[in-house]
Structures are given as structure tokens and as C-alpha cells.
Amino acid sequence: MEKLKLAFTWLIILGVMALGFYWVSKNAEKRKYEETKAMSHGYGYSKGIISEKHSYKGHSIRVKYQIGGIEYVCIRGWDSNPLDLGVGDSISFRYATGNHKIIITEMENDY
């Protein structure tokens, strides 16, 4: 009876983990689709400043930028860094003209 309870507990734990991974992947797909759709309606180019850079357990950067006198902050992942950009460096990005919060930096493959 104890083995059955243990097996059932592990089954529930694995099921919850699988649902969590599924939810995360679906949200990532949805975000990617929305970014692509926003960019297809028009985009512009600008520059910002890297205020944080992380490369431990994944790659991410925090970019501060201004468009139309409004300051934005965006956290993005990065795929490659051939120019060895770091904190305080200027970075080019493409932004959706309809939603200035959506950007793709030069460190991403989709740029």
C-alpha cells in the first residue's frame, strides 16, 4: 500500500512539472507571435544602453532606451555577442512602432 501511495505521489509531481513546462513553452510561443505581429506592422531602429548583463544560467541583458522622450527599460535574452558588449555599452535595437516596449536587440538572432 505504501508503494502505491509513493508511486501516486511521484506521478502527481511529474504531472505538475510537465504541465508547468507546457505552460512556460506556450507563453513563450505566444510572446514570440505577438512580437512578430507587432514588428510586421512597422518598426524603427534606435540605440540604448546596457544597464545589466547576465551570462550565468542563461543570457540576459537589461536595456535602457528613450523613444519620443519616454524612457523604457526592457530585459531581453541574447544569443551571441561578437562585439563583446557589456554594461555601459551602447546597443542597437529594432522596435515596434506601434508598441515601443517591444524591441529586438543586435545580440539576438532575430535582429
C-alpha positions in Angstrom: 0.0 0.0 0.0 2.9 2.4 0.8 4.5 1.7 -2.6 1.2 2.6 -4.3 1.0 5.9 -2.4 4.6 6.7 -3.2 4.1 5.9 -6.9 0.9 8.0 -7.0 2.7 10.9 -5.3 5.5 10.8 -7.9 3.0 10.6 -10.7 1.3 13.8 -9.4 4.7 15.6 -9.0 5.7 14.6 -12.5 2.3 15.7 -13.9 2.5 19.1 -12.3 6.1 19.6 -13.6 5.0 18.6 -17.1 2.1 21.0 -17.0 4.4 23.7 -15.8 6.9 23.2 -18.7 4.0 23.1 -21.2 2.6 26.4 -19.8 6.0 28.1 -20.0 6.6 26.9 -23.6 3.1 28.1 -24.7 3.6 31.5 -23.1 7.0 31.8 -24.9 5.3 30.9 -28.2 2.6 33.4 -27.6 5.0 36.2 -26.7 7.1 35.4 -29.8 4.0 35.5 -32.0 2.9 38.9 -30.6 6.4 40.4 -31.1 6.5 39.2 -34.7 3.0 40.5 -35.3 3.9 43.9 -33.8 7.1 44.2 -35.9 5.2 43.3 -39.1 3.1 46.5 -38.6 6.2 48.7 -38.8 9.5 49.1 -37.0 12.3 51.6 -36.4 15.8 51.5 -35.3 17.4 53.1 -32.2 20.1 52.7 -29.6 20.1 52.2 -25.9 22.5 51.5 -23.1 23.1 48.1 -21.5 22.5 48.6 -17.8 22.8 44.9 -16.7 24.3 41.8 -18.3 24.0 38.2 -17.1 25.5 35.1 -18.6 25.2 32.7 -15.7 22.4 30.1 -16.1 21.2 31.8 -19.3 21.9 35.0 -21.1 20.0 38.2 -20.4 20.6 41.9 -20.7 18.7 45.0 -19.4 18.5 47.8 -21.9 17.5 51.4 -21.1 16.4 53.5 -24.0 14.3 56.5 -25.0 11.8 56.9 -27.8 9.7 60.0 -28.2 11.0 61.4 -24.9 9.8 58.5 -22.9 12.3 56.2 -21.1 11.9 52.5 -21.3 13.6 49.5 -19.7 13.5 46.1 -21.3 15.0 42.7 -20.3 15.9 40.5 -23.3 17.8 37.3 -23.8 20.9 37.3 -26.1 22.2 34.6 -28.4 25.6 35.9 -29.4 27.9 38.8 -28.5 30.5 39.2 -31.3 31.3 42.8 -30.3 31.8 41.8 -26.6 29.2 44.3 -25.4 28.9 44.9 -21.7 27.3 47.1 -19.1 27.5 50.8 -20.1 27.9 50.0 -23.8 25.6 51.3 -26.5 23.4 48.7 -28.2 21.4 48.9 -31.4 17.9 47.5 -31.5 14.8 47.4 -33.6 11.5 48.5 -32.0 7.8 48.1 -33.0 6.4 51.5 -34.0 3.0 50.5 -32.5 4.4 49.4 -29.2 7.8 50.9 -28.2 8.1 48.3 -25.3 8.8 45.6 -27.9 12.4 45.5 -29.1 14.8 43.1 -30.6 18.5 43.8 -29.9 21.5 43.3 -32.1 22.6 40.4 -29.8 19.5 38.3 -30.8 19.4 36.1 -33.8 16.1 37.7 -34.9 17.6 41.1 -35.3 
